[in-house]
């Protein structure tokens, strides 16, 4: 009896389906059966294309970040640092509350993991969050150097504050809070921007 050839499939489309699943259900909430059914392949084909569930999740996370970079990265190059941060947060809120995709953030949803099996995923997501804090701190450093932020500002704490705002917005978006209300929350949060005293 001849051995059947592995089913061929579009790995880019498969990865997009994995993104949607992990985004909607989190890492632990997404089973291998969920993945194989959504993608339309068997487990050996899935393993051959992407490796383990953890490896597939990490590829999905990279793909998710690609989506964000396509519409939001340029916002952090605007002349005003304060406006850049606000516009960036609003763009993320719009993205995370849009119809046609799961609500919330894949990074936040993926972190909702509690078993020992997910320990490595939690560690990686923690590293990604810290990278985000550091990237934002570097952005704020440029604003500080240009005199947009007072000299006594703790840039790490300010960066962590805005990352926390983003994570809170993501949770609210996942709960169905409308985009306009999320933008209003961001406007209030921007009231914490440190002002230069004359």
C-alpha positions in Angstrom: 0.0 0.0 0.0 1.4 3.4 -1.0 2.0 6.0 1.6 -0.1 9.1 0.9 1.7 12.4 0.4 1.3 15.0 3.1 -1.5 17.4 2.3 -0.1 20.6 0.9 -1.5 23.9 2.1 -0.8 27.6 2.1 1.3 28.3 5.2 0.6 32.0 5.1 -3.1 31.5 5.2 -2.7 28.8 7.8 -0.6 31.2 10.0 -3.3 33.8 9.7 -5.9 31.3 10.9 -3.7 30.4 13.8 -3.4 34.2 14.6 -7.2 34.5 14.8 -7.5 31.4 17.0 -4.8 32.4 19.5 -6.1 35.9 19.5 -9.6 34.9 20.3 -8.9 32.0 22.7 -5.4 32.6 24.1 -2.6 30.1 24.1 -4.0 27.6 26.5 -7.6 28.0 25.2 -6.5 27.0 21.7 -6.1 23.2 21.3 -4.3 21.3 18.5 -7.7 20.1 17.4 -8.9 23.7 17.1 -5.8 24.5 15.0 -6.0 21.5 12.7 -9.8 22.0 12.1 -9.4 25.7 11.4 -6.4 25.2 9.1 -7.8 22.0 7.5 -4.8 19.8 8.0 -3.9 16.8 10.2 -1.5 17.1 13.1 1.6 15.6 11.3 1.2 18.2 8.5 0.8 21.0 11.1 3.9 19.8 13.0 5.9 19.5 9.7 5.0 23.1 8.7 5.3 24.9 12.1 6.8 22.6 14.7 5.1 22.4 18.1 2.1 24.4 19.3 4.5 26.7 21.1 6.5 27.3 17.9 3.3 28.0 16.0 2.2 30.5 18.7 5.5 32.4 18.4 5.2 32.5 14.6 1.6 33.7 15.1 2.8 36.4 17.5 5.3 37.6 14.9 2.6 37.7 12.3 0.3 39.7 14.6 3.1 42.2 15.3 3.6 42.6 11.5 -0.1 43.7 11.2 0.4 46.3 13.9 3.6 47.6 12.4 1.9 48.2 9.0 -0.5 50.7 10.4 0.9 52.0 13.7 4.7 52.2 13.5 4.8 55.5 11.6 2.7 57.1 14.3 5.8 57.1 16.6 7.6 59.4 14.2 5.3 62.4 14.4 6.8 65.7 15.5 5.0 65.8 18.9 5.9 62.9 21.2 2.7 63.4 23.2 0.5 63.3 20.1 2.5 60.3 18.8 1.7 58.3 21.9 -1.9 59.3 21.9 -2.4 58.5 18.2 -0.5 55.2 18.6 -2.7 54.1 21.5 -5.9 55.2 19.6 -4.7 53.2 16.5 -4.2 50.1 18.7 -7.6 50.6 20.3 -9.3 50.9 16.9 -7.5 47.8 15.7 -8.3 45.8 18.8 -12.0 46.7 18.7 -12.6 46.5 15.0 -15.3 44.2 13.6 -14.1 41.2 11.6 -11.3 40.2 14.0 -11.2 39.1 17.6 -11.2 41.9 20.1 -8.4 42.7 22.5 -4.7 42.0 22.0 -3.1 38.7 21.1 -0.2 39.5 23.5 -2.6 40.0 26.4 -4.9 37.1 25.5 -1.8 34.8 25.1 -0.6 35.7 28.5 -3.8 34.3 30.1 -2.0 31.0 30.7 -1.6 29.3 34.1 -0.4 25.7 33.6 3.2 24.5 33.8 2.9 23.6 30.1 2.6 27.3 29.3 5.5 28.5 31.5 7.8 29.1 28.6 5.1 31.0 26.7 4.5 33.2 29.7 8.2 33.9 30.0 8.4 34.8 26.3 5.4 37.1 26.5 6.9 38.8 29.6 10.1 39.4 27.5 8.0 40.9 24.7 6.2 43.2 27.1 9.6 44.3 28.6 10.9 44.9 25.1 7.8 47.1 24.5 8.6 49.1 27.6 12.2 49.6 26.6 11.2 50.6 23.0 8.8 53.2 24.4 11.4 54.4 26.9 13.8 55.0 24.0 11.1 56.9 22.2 10.4 59.0 25.3 14.2 59.6 25.7 14.2 61.4 22.3 11.3 63.5 23.5 13.2 64.2 26.7 16.3 65.2 24.8 14.2 67.6 22.6 12.8 69.3 25.7 9.2 67.9 25.5 9.4 66.2 28.8 10.6 67.7 32.2 14.1 66.8 33.3 12.9 65.1 36.5 10.6 62.6 34.7 11.2 58.9 35.3 11.1 57.7 31.7 10.9 54.0 32.6 7.9 54.5 34.8 6.2 56.7 32.2 6.9 54.1 29.5 5.5 51.4 31.8 2.4 53.6 32.5 1.6 53.8 28.8 2.1 50.1 28.3 -0.2 49.5 31.2 -2.8 51.8 29.6 -2.5 49.8 26.4 -3.0 46.5 28.2 -6.0 47.9 30.0 -7.5 49.2 26.8 -6.9 45.7 25.3 -8.9 44.0 28.1 -11.7 46.6 27.7 -11.8 46.0 24.0 -11.9 42.2 24.5 -14.9 42.9 26.8 -16.7 44.7 24.0 -16.2 48.3 25.0 -16.8 50.5 21.8 -13.9 52.1 20.0 -15.1 55.7 20.8 -15.2 55.0 24.5 -11.7 53.5 24.3 -10.5 56.7 22.6 -12.1 58.7 25.4 -10.3 56.6 28.0 -7.0 57.3 26.2 -7.7 61.0 26.2 -8.1 60.9 30.0 -5.0 58.8 30.4 -3.0 61.4 28.4 -3.7 63.8 31.2 -0.8 62.2 33.0 1.7 63.4 30.4 4.3 65.4 32.3 4.1 69.1 31.5 7.0 71.4 31.4 6.7 74.1 34.0 7.7 77.6 32.9 
